């Protein structure tokens, strides 16, 4: 029996290596277009909204004061300005939570691609409200626009990774999935660049910063309708085998996709329930308990690892280093550039190195550089060159985050769950993501006031604990089918292992023909 298990293992390894050799041919123009334009109208807008409000903050507050004067004939109280600005910024996370909570219902009704297309409507409406708020003398339009943009981002950060994970061959699934992270970073960088004083970061132009939101959404609306829906969604949920076959053919650029169709059929046969499960059913199911815990821990660490808090210190450290205030927007462009380069590098190496090593490396490196940053900040006033080391640590923290933790949690959410569980899993992951984001924004100012420069030690603890958990619990998912990944959790979930016959069938993808004979292995192994 052990000999047969060894043969199974050797066959699996050989098939995976064979699939890897063909990775270049599977990266088709259709697949690239779906990944790029899907992310452009989704994750790019999320990243853009993270940074776009920084440059016009002074002008928006002045607009609030001017509008208040026109309405009530008096200057707006300072605490009211602070309250309105805080609502304008933080309501984005509230919208994100609403989007995350609603995404599984929309996906069930419209599918992956249909949800992305509908989501562009939210982006266009938000762009109109945000850009016309000044002319309408209505700061309420800005607040509502930010809320709607948050809803757009909450839906996008669930629907896009789900779509990309389901259309990608398994040996490049990680690289395709990293388009989500890369476009988030590009969005942040674009917000920084367009917010420069020479471009749109002026009192007479700041509303055009928000008009720009409509452009990526319109571009996605022009391209995505001509690209296929997720073939897994079409076959397993809509029972549309002809549509799934056409989708596979376009994404893979080949006529014969019987292998890919058979793998999806095998996954369907392996699932006890092909109906989309609810969040409550997912929470109660012991077969996916540790997958769910892993996603919750990883997504919480994604937000609680301290990257958002880094921006609080950046400008202050640069001032301590002697840089003039008018130079700070240009110097901080380096943070956006580092983010983007690290994300691209991660996308290029993820299929060689794997998800687990990149996640552990990223969180561990962040813990190291946060520790060094704490030391440097405490000596910043006594040593003239210490601020430069502090800023280098900030860049290192950003690069460490984008090397793995910045994108892989979204990839894992799609990989750790089979088709029927995936929408509910993304709803839970999105909820944890946005609640954690809101928690950091709410609590960090108090933590910083209490601990001063030692506040980063809190994030050292989060990153260290996250690394330990991932090392102990998370299996490597690189180049594995969704069924293989589910089996990796069978032991820790205390679920019965498949029998030897079942094991052979999963490895060889046996499908009896009309004569009762098994098809040839080379005809049934899939690259998906």
N, C-alpha and C positions, 0 to 999 in steps of 0.2 A: 504493500500500500504506500509506503514511504517512497518507493521507487517511482510509482505512478505520479505522486505529488511532485517529485523532482522533475519529472518529464513535463508536467503541467507548467511548472515554474520556468523551465528552459524555453518551452514553446511561447509562453507569454512574453518573456524577455526578448526572444528573437523577433516576435511580431511587432513589439514596441520599437525595436531598433529599425526594423524594416519601414515602419511608419515614419520614423524620424528622418530617414533618408529621403523621403518624398515630401518633406515639409515645405520646400520652396515651391513645388508645383501646386500645392494646395492653397497657397497665398494668392488668391485670384483678385482681379480688379473688382469683382462684385463684392467679395468679402471685405476688401480694403474700403470700398465705398461705404458699405454698411457700417463698418467700425468707425470710420472717420466722420462721416456726416451724421451718424447716430450720436456720436459723442459731441460733435460741434453744436448741435441744437439742444444738448442736454447737460453733460458735465462741464462743458466750456462755460455755459451760462452760470452754473453754480460757482465755479471758480471766479468768474468775473464779478459776481455779486459779493464775494467775500472781500474784494479789495476796492471796488469802485466807489464806495461811500467815504473812503478815507480822504481823498483829495478835495472834494467839494464840501467837507463838513462845515467849515467856517461860513461858506456862502449859503448853505442850507439853513443854518441857524439864523443868519441875517434875514433870510427870506421868512422864517417863522416870525421873527420880530416885526418885520415890515407888515406882514399879513395881520398880525395881532393889533398893530397900531391902526391899520385901516378899519378893522372891525370894532375895536373897543376904545380907540382914541387914547391909548396909553401904552408905554413900553411893556413888553412881556417880562414878568418876573424871572430872575435868573434860574430859580428852581423849576419853573415851568418849562423854560427852554431845555434844561437838562433832562426833564421828564419826557418831553416830546422827542428829543433826540434819542434817548435810550429806547423809547418805544419803536422809533423808526428803525433802529439797528436790530433790536432783539426780536421784533415781530417776524423777522425773516425765519428764525428758528421755529416759531410757533406755526408758521405756514408750512415749513418743512415737515413738522410732525403731522399736520393734517394731511399732507400729501402722502406720507409714508403709511398712515393708517388707512387711506382710501385706495392705495395702489392695487391691492389684490382683487378688489371688486371691479376696478376698471379693466385690469388685465383679463379677468375671467370673461368680461363682456366683449372686449375689443381686441384681445390678443396683444402680443408684445409690440409689434410694429404699429398697430392701431393706437395703442396707448401713447407711444412716442409722438405720433402725429397729432393726437388730440392735445397733448401737452404743449405743443407749440402755440396753441390758442391762448393758453395762460400767459406765455411769455410775451406775446404781442399785446394782449390787454394790459399787462403790467408795464410794458414799455410806454404805451400811450398814457397811462395814468401818471407814471413817474416823470415823463418828459413834458406833459401839459399841466402839471400841478402848479408850476410857477405862474404861467399865463392865466390860469383860472383862479389864482389867489387862494389856493386851497392846499394847506399842508395835509389835510385828511387824504387827499388823492395820493400823496407820496407814501403815507403810512399804509393805505390799502394796496397800493402798487407793490410795496415791499412784501406784504402778506401774500399776495397772489404769486409773486416771484418765488417766495418760499415754498408754496404749494407745488409750483413747477419743479423746483429742485428736489423736493421730497419724492415726487413721482419719478423724476429722471434717475435718481440714484438707486432706485430699485428696478425700474423697467429696463434701463439700458444694460446693466450687468447681466440681467437675466437673458436678454436678447442676444448679447454678444457670446455668452457662454453656450447657448443652445445652437448657434449657427457655426461654431468654430470646430474644426477637427481637433481631437484631443491633444495632439502633439504641438499645436500652436495656440491652444485655448488660453494659456496664460498671457502670451504676447498680445493676442487680440483683446483680451480683457484689460490689459494695461492701457489701452486707448482711453479708457475712462479716467485713469489717473493722469495721463499725459495731458489730456485736454483740460482737466481741472487746473493743472499747473499753468498751462498756456493761458487759461482764462484769468487767473490771478495776475500773470505777467502783463496781459493785455490791459487789464484795469489799471495797473501801475503806470504803464506807458501812456495810455490815453489821458490819464489824470495829471500829466505833467503840465506846468503852466503854459508852455509853448503850444500845447495842443488843446485839450478841452478843460483843463483844470483852471479855468478863469470864471469870474463872476458872471460874465455875459454868455458863457458857453456850457456851464455845468449841466444844464438839462439835456444837452446832446450826449452826455455820458450815458444817460439812461435810454435815449433814443436808439443807441447802438444795440441794445438788447434784442431788438426786433430782427436785426440782420442775420445772426446765426439761425434763428428760428425760421425765417423765411427761406434761407438756403436749405435747411433740412426739409422743409415742406416741398421744395422744388425737386429734391432728389429721392427721398425715402419712399414716396409712393411707387416708384419704378423698381424698387428692390423687393426681394421676396420676404414673406413672413417666416418666422422660425419654423423649420420643417418638423421639429419635435412637437411643437404646439399643434401644427396642422394634423399630424398623424395620430398623436396620443390623445389629444383633447377634442379635435374636430373630426377625427376619423376620415380625413381627406388624404388618402394615400397618393392619389394622382397629384394633388397640389404639393405634398411633401416631396415627391420624387422630382418635380420640376424645381422646387426650391433647392434641393440638394444639388441638382445638376448645375444650376446657376452659381451657387456658392462655391462648388468644387471645380467647376469648369470641365466636367466630363459627362459622358452619356450614361455609363454604367454605374449606377449608385445603389445596386442591389445590396451590397455589403452594408452600406450606411442604413438602409431601410431595415435590414435584418437586425442590426444592433438595436434599433429603436423598438422593433417588435420584441426582441429578447428582453429588453428592459421592461416593456409593458407586461410580458408574461411573468416576470419576476415580482411584480408589484401585486400585493393582495388587493389593492383598491385603486382603480384608475381615476376615481372621482377626486376633484380638488378638495383637499381637506381644509378645515377651518383652523384658525389660530388655536382655539381651545383643543381641538383634536390633536394638533401637532404637539401642544404642551403635554397632553396626556399619554402620548405614544412612547413607550419605553424603547422602541427600536431606533429612535432618533434622538434620544435624550442627550447623549454626549456631543452629538453634532450641534444641537441647539445650544448647549452650554458653551461650546467652543466658539460659536458665532457671537453669542452675547459677550463673552470675555474679550474676543478680538475686536469687536466693534466698539465696546466701551473703551478699550485701550487706545483705539484709533483717535478718539476725541479727548480722552483724559490723560494722554501722554505728554501734554504740555505745549504742543506746537502753537496753538492759538495764543497762549500766554507769552510766547517769545516776542510777539509784535509789541507787547507792552513796554519792553525794555530797549528795543532796537534804536529808536531815535535818541533816547537818553544816553545810551552808550556812545553813539556817534557824536553827540554834542560834547561828551567828556573827552573824546579823542581830539577835539578841536575843530571839527567840521562846522562850517557855517550853516545856519538853518535853511538858507536858500539852496544848499547843495544836497540836503538830506533826501529829497525825492529821487534824485539821480543815483545816489549811492545805494539806496534801498532797492533799486532795480536789480542789484546783484542777488538779492534774496529770491526774486521771481525767476531769474535766470538759472540759479543753482537748483531750484525746485524742478524746473523743466528738464534740465540736463540729467538730473538724478532719476527722474521718472522715465525718460527715454532710455537711459542705460539699463534700468531695471527691466523695461520691456524687452530689451535685446538679450538679456542674460537669463530671464526667468525660466525658460525651458531647458537651459543647461544646468542651472544651479538648483532650481526648485523653489516652491513657495515657502516651505518651512524654514530653510536656511536664511532666506532673505528676510522673513519676518523676524526671526530671532536675532539676526545681525542688526537689523534696523532698530529694534527696541533696545538691544544691549548697547549699541553705539550711542543712542540717545541718552541712556542712563550715564554712560561715561562722560559725555560732553556736558550734560546738565551738572554733573558733579564738578567738573573743571570750571564751568561757568560760575557756579556758586563761589568757588575759591577766588576766581578772578574779580568778581563783583565786590567781594569783601576787601580786596586790596586796591580797588580802582582809584580811590582818592589819594593813596600814598605813593603809587608808582605811575609815572607819566605814560609809560607805554602799555600799561595793563588794559586800557579800553580796547586796544587793537586786538589783543588776545581774546577778550570777551566777544568781540564781533566775529572773530574767526570761529569761536565756539558756536555762535548763533548760526553761522553758515553751515557748520558741521552738523548741528542738530537738524537743520532743515534738509540737508542732503541725506542724512540717515533715515529720516522719516519717509522721504520720497523713494528711497531705495527699496522699500518693501511695505511698511505699514501704511503708506499713503494710498495704496491701490489694491493690495492683495486681499484685504478683508472683504471687499465686494466680490472678488473672484471666488473666494472660498464659499461665500454664501450660496452661490450658484452651483458650486461643485459638490458640496457636502450633502445635498438633498436631491432626491429623485423628483421626477416631474410633478407628481401629485402634491408633494410637500413644498415645492419651491415658492409659490406665491405667498403662502403663510410665513415661510421662513424669511423672505425679504421684508414682509410687513414687520415682523419682530425685530429684525436687524435694523431696519430704518427707524423704528421707534426708539431703540436703544441709542442709535447714532444721534438723533436730534435731541433726545432728552439729555444725553451726556454733553452735547454741545451747549445746550441752554444752561446746564449745571456749571460748566466751566465759566461761562460768561457771567453767571450770577455770583459764584462763590470766590473766583480768583481775586477780585479786588480786596475782599476781606482777608483772604489768606496772605496776599501780598502786604497788606497793612500790618498784619500781625507778625509775619515772619521776615518781612523785608527781603533781602537777597537770598535768604535761606528757603524762600517759597519754592524754589525749583527742586528741593530735596523731596517734596511730595511727589513730583513727577518722576524722580529717580526711583522711588518705591513702586510706582505704577508700572513703569517700563521694566523693572527687574522682575516683578511678580508676573507680568505678562509673558516675558521671555521664558521663565521657568515653566509656566503652565503649557505654553506651546511646545516646549521641548519634551515634556512628559506625555502630553495627550495627543497632539496633532500628528496624524500620519501624513506622509508626503503624498500629494495628489497629482503630481506631474505625470502626464502621459497615461493617466488611468481613465477608464470609463466610469460613468456615474455608478454603475453596479459594483465595480471594483472598490470604489471609494466607500460605498455603503458597507461592503463586507469588511473593510478595514476597521470599522467601528463595532463589528458584531461582538467581539470578545469583551470590550469594555462596557458595551451595553448589556452584556450577559444574555445575548441572543444565541440560539443554537446555530452552529456552523452548518453550512450546506453539506449534504452527503457527498461521497466521492463521485457518484454519478452526476450530481448537480454541478460539482466543481469542474468536472471534465466538460460538461455541456457549456458552462459559462466561458471557459477558456477557449474552447474550440468553436463556440457558437454553432452547435449542431442543430441542423434543421432537417428533419426527415423529408425525403421527397415522396412522390406518389408510390414508389416501390418499397418504401420503408427503409431505404438506405440513407446513411448520413452523407451530406454533401462534403466535398473536399474542403479541407481546412483553409487553403489559400483562397477559396471562393467565398468564405464566410467571415473571415477576420476583417474588422472594420477599422478605419482610422478615426472614427468618431467615438 
